[in-house]
Amino acid sequence: MNADFKSEIARRGWWASVVFMFIIVLLIIFLSYVQIVEENRDILIGIIGMLTGSISSMLAIASGRDPSEMDELKEKLAAANSDRAALIARLRDAQIQMQLLREQIFQLQNAVIDKLSVFMGEHPIRTHKEEDIVLPKVVDEWIPKDKKD
């Protein structure tokens, strides 16, 4: 029922805009043949200016783009953007919690290794530098000639 009502309103708006544009065209044709009297000239020019200024919105309605639909779409977009921002904030918070958990597990693993391992007092994992790494010959073949030097 609601969709039928909206389509009926859209149809009425379309017909009203077409009739309005037709009246504006007739007014322009009429004024091209009739001379405007000096006494009413300013008032008529103001009224005609207002009527011709609304032609663009009438063309938009006649072509199927209703300004109220644009407002509804803008509201939906704003709601979607706020939902997106909330989801991004939740994802960021979850990533922070996961990083804290990883660091706590890493610290717990280090404590267990230090206390219960045969490596007690030693550091079983040593850091290496890039110079300490030896690449297989296959990887060495993939490196461009100018990068080897």
Steps between C-alpha positions, in 0.01 A plus 500: 500500500781740589678440169178563309447822693853620423465416131168686490661805662791478256260475206306804621822694549615409152173616343503821704854578389416430134193724520705770675768491229232511232347810665846665517555431130156646418581804717826555316326470164224736616750759625691486172189632320360736767677811616535549877349823633745730679282529812505125577834418345702448821234281662458286190875461453534389865222245467634369170849478648372292792306271269790446261734447794301195607525337157812305600326331793200424282728346237660289771161376618381437144812298423439281805738649754292607795678736743338325798650171381841665499447612861397146597809359330721755678348396834559132420858578400558692824359207701720255307806719558429516873461120507825468308679728747364296791616175339844644432525610864396152616754339267773733628412414861500128417842534335636679807363224726651233274838675505488519881413131513788412269746698709375337822531152347848588374604617848348186656686278254825679576442456875427128458808454282716685750377299800432150369724457201835337462600834360456665841717804522571496125326667216407218261371737236768725368446791271668494163610777275441515126867425441468169689236364262622265227260467209475185288649517150154495342406822680832651404416433133172691536669816623574745218868544409522866610349417845774242575769765499 
